[in-house]
Amino acid sequence: MSALRPSLRAGLLVGALSFLVAWLAWLAYGSWQFRQSLNPASQQAPAVVPAAPRSQPDPQAIARLFGVQLQEHPSDLPRVPLSLLASLVAAHPEQSRALIESPEGSRFYGIGEPLPGGGSLRQIGTGQVRVQRFGEELILSLPQHATPLLTPQAEDAAAAQPHPQPGSGSLLQPSVQSPGAS
């Protein structure tokens, strides 16, 4: 029995070593296949498929999608000069108004209202409004002033202005007299 025991150990050792060698060979083969798939020389370029010619989009369908009515020849229509005079922006866009001047006069318009010469007001901002006219978007901006309307005076200029003294022709008279003055 003692003679059987060393041969059993040797058999298990040989079996374990052969299993280990087979497992390492299997891992090496998988790694080799993975590296071959990453090699650009072994990969073939895919066949180039010619792109089909694209058809032009239908402008009428696009205009209907965005709720705009497209005219056939908008360039034939007369241009109406519009200028933005003021804009009143509210928290809710439907409450905002824009004061727009046209040859017909100045008037406040809300979003979606028709404008003189065709088109409608689409968006009102603090410095500009967007107008949609026959599928074309126009932007009317407020005129820029060369100098700001409300500028603080410099301290030197404020000190240089004389303040009227009471009783010197001013319309304001002191209502309380100091004690000791008669």
Residue pairs with C-beta under 8 A, 6 or more apart in sequence:
36 42
37 43
59 70
59 135
60 70
63 69
63 70
63 135
68 132
68 135
69 134
70 134
70 135
71 77
71 134
71 135
74 133
74 134
74 135
74 136
77 117
77 118
77 134
78 117
79 117
80 102
80 103
80 115
80 116
80 117
80 118
81 102
81 103
82 100
82 101
82 102
82 115
82 116
82 117
82 131
82 140
83 100
83 101
83 140
83 143
84 98
84 99
84 100
84 101
84 128
84 129
84 140
84 141
84 142
85 99
85 100
85 101
85 106
85 142
86 98
86 99
86 142
87 96
87 97
87 98
87 99
87 124
87 125
87 126
87 127
87 128
87 129
87 142
88 96
88 97
88 98
88 99
88 108
88 124
89 96
89 124
89 125
89 126
90 96
93 111
93 123
93 124
94 110
94 111
95 110
96 110
96 111
96 124
97 108
97 109
97 110
97 124
98 108
98 109
98 110
98 121
98 124
98 129
99 106
99 107
99 108
100 106
100 107
100 108
100 109
100 115
100 121
100 129
100 140
102 115
102 116
102 117
103 116
104 116
109 115
109 121
110 121
111 121
111 122
111 123
111 124
112 120
112 121
112 122
113 120
113 121
114 120
115 121
115 131
115 133
117 133
118 133
118 134
119 131
119 132
119 133
119 134
119 138
120 131
120 132
120 133
121 129
121 130
121 131
122 129
122 130
122 131
122 132
122 137
123 129
123 130
127 141
127 142
128 139
128 140
128 141
128 142
129 139
129 140
130 137
130 138
130 139
131 137
131 138
131 139
131 140
132 138
164 170
164 172
166 172
166 173
166 174
167 173
